[in-house]
Amino acid sequence: MFKIQYRNAAGRVVTAQSFNRAEIQKLADKARQDVPDPRVCQLRVREVAADEITGDFIWAECTDDFTR
């Protein structure tokens, strides 16, 4: 499960969740195209991951994987 969050050109926060990595990549590309300035866009992508020590599920930061 992925969660993406960014600010659109109007300055509103856009949030979406999906199991489909390609869909999240498409949204990340659109966000960066619509608002090229990363300070304004504030793109953030997170993925559910299991903590190795406790076994708990956490949201892990993975924005870099979608902005290369």
C-alpha positions as a Python dict, from the first residue, in 0.01 Angstrom:
ca = {
    (1, 'M'): (0, 0, 0),
    (2, 'F'): (131, 341, -100),
    (3, 'K'): (16, 684, 10),
    (4, 'I'): (99, 1000, -188),
    (5, 'Q'): (51, 1358, -77),
    (6, 'Y'): (135, 1682, -256),
    (7, 'R'): (14, 2038, -316),
    (8, 'N'): (-145, 2109, -652),
    (9, 'A'): (-111, 2431, -854),
    (10, 'A'): (-397, 2589, -655),
    (11, 'G'): (-214, 2517, -329),
    (12, 'R'): (-459, 2250, -213),
    (13, 'V'): (-335, 1926, -59),
    (14, 'V'): (-398, 1617, -272),
    (15, 'T'): (-388, 1276, -103),
    (16, 'A'): (-432, 931, -256),
    (17, 'Q'): (-372, 569, -157),
    (18, 'S'): (-319, 270, -382),
    (19, 'F'): (-169, -77, -398),
    (20, 'N'): (-65, -5, -757),
    (21, 'R'): (291, 131, -779),
    (22, 'A'): (241, 245, -1141),
    (23, 'E'): (-60, 455, -1041),
    (24, 'I'): (139, 626, -764),
    (25, 'Q'): (426, 688, -1010),
    (26, 'K'): (180, 847, -1252),
    (27, 'L'): (47, 1077, -977),
    (28, 'A'): (401, 1168, -868),
    (29, 'D'): (497, 1254, -1227),
    (30, 'K'): (183, 1465, -1267),
    (31, 'A'): (251, 1648, -940),
    (32, 'R'): (607, 1731, -1045),
    (33, 'Q'): (491, 1842, -1390),
    (34, 'D'): (210, 2064, -1258),
    (35, 'V'): (420, 2220, -980),
    (36, 'P'): (792, 2188, -1067),
    (37, 'D'): (917, 2372, -755),
    (38, 'P'): (966, 2101, -487),
    (39, 'R'): (928, 2356, -206),
    (40, 'V'): (578, 2438, -331),
    (41, 'C'): (474, 2089, -441),
    (42, 'Q'): (587, 1922, -116),
    (43, 'L'): (561, 1576, -273),
    (44, 'R'): (568, 1292, -22),
    (45, 'V'): (525, 920, -91),
    (46, 'R'): (507, 657, 182),
    (47, 'E'): (475, 280, 175),
    (48, 'V'): (350, 37, 438),
    (49, 'A'): (641, -166, 570),
    (50, 'A'): (696, -405, 861),
    (51, 'D'): (932, -293, 1136),
    (52, 'E'): (1200, -564, 1165),
    (53, 'I'): (1230, -537, 1543),
    (54, 'T'): (868, -515, 1656),
    (55, 'G'): (687, -655, 1353),
    (56, 'D'): (454, -354, 1355),
    (57, 'F'): (339, -203, 1028),
    (58, 'I'): (467, 150, 971),
    (59, 'W'): (457, 412, 695),
    (60, 'A'): (808, 424, 547),
    (61, 'E'): (925, 726, 348),
    (62, 'C'): (992, 631, -16),
    (63, 'T'): (961, 962, -204),
    (64, 'D'): (1309, 924, -356),
    (65, 'D'): (1201, 604, -531),
    (66, 'F'): (938, 801, -726),
    (67, 'T'): (1138, 1115, -810),
    (68, 'R'): (1440, 974, -993),
}
